[in-house]
Amino acid sequence: MNLQHTSNEAVYRDAMGQLLVLYTQVDRLIMEACAERIAAAPDEPAKLALAKQVGDESRHVAIQRDWMKAFGTRQDPVIPTEKEADILAHFRGLDWLDFLADMYLCVEALGSDAVEKVVPLADPGTKESLRVPLQDELDHIAFGVGRLKQELAQMTAVSRAQFLARIPGRIEALTRDFLDMGFDVRRLFEAVGADYDELCDSVLRRKDEILQEVAGPLAA
């Protein structure tokens, strides 16, 4: 028996299991936040998009839970219960524009970029469990960015510039909150073979891209 190989596999499975739990918790929180937002959404297209996303996220949670059972690692929550409550309270207190920015630019666009960097390193079962969720997230991001551009087009130039200038700070604040939840993010990603510094650089590049997209030619 190759003890080193066995040890490395155990470390990988434990870390990947925790990342799967984390991803599932985030999807469930997105589902709940979007479900709560439907009633207050400004029009029918927004309500329908949020309702579709609730269904998508529910499917993602079911896919991940089924795979985690098969994967066979511990399923203890990674995000503490009180932090989950704080996250939902945060989204509950946002107006429509800030909800779009925080949900779709930070959580969806940047979060999915980090997950995509893990997929090539994952075992076949984990790759398959992430395939549908990552495909759906492209639709969610497209809705969020498109809707944000539509809302920005209705604002005065001054108000639009002020809102856009605040987005990087919002992203940084949410990132700090995420990194301060009590688990070692670097350790988890490095244990599954990711270069954590490169992953962070990739997320920063994605942040610049999504901000440029939002600030680009506005929707009519």
Salt bridges, closest charged atoms under 4 A:
GLU9 OE1 - HIS5 NE2 3.81
ASP14 OD1 - ARG74 NE 2.87
ASP27 OD2 - HIS60 ND1 3.59
GLU32 OE2 - ARG28 NH1 3.06
GLU36 OE1 - ARG92 NE 2.87
ASP43 OD2 - ARG147 NH2 2.60
ASP56 OD2 - LYS52 NZ 2.71
ASP56 OD1 - ARG59 NH2 3.35
ASP56 OD2 - HIS140 NE2 2.81
GLU57 OE1 - HIS60 ND1 3.21
GLU57 OE2 - HIS140 ND1 3.39
ASP76 OD2 - ARG74 NH1 3.95
GLU84 OE2 - ARG28 NH2 2.42
ASP98 OD2 - ARG170 NH1 3.65
ASP102 OD2 - HIS90 NE2 2.76
ASP102 OD1 - ARG170 NE 2.79
GLU108 OE2 - HIS140 ND1 3.39
ASP113 OD1 - LYS117 NZ 3.25
GLU128 OE2 - ARG131 NH2 2.86
ASP136 OD2 - ARG59 NH2 2.58
ASP136 OD2 - HIS60 NE2 2.71
GLU151 OE2 - ARG147 NE 2.86
GLU190 OE2 - ARG186 NH1 2.93
ASP197 OD1 - ARG186 NH2 2.90
GLU198 OE2 - ARG205 NH2 2.85
GLU209 OE1 - ARG206 NH1 3.77
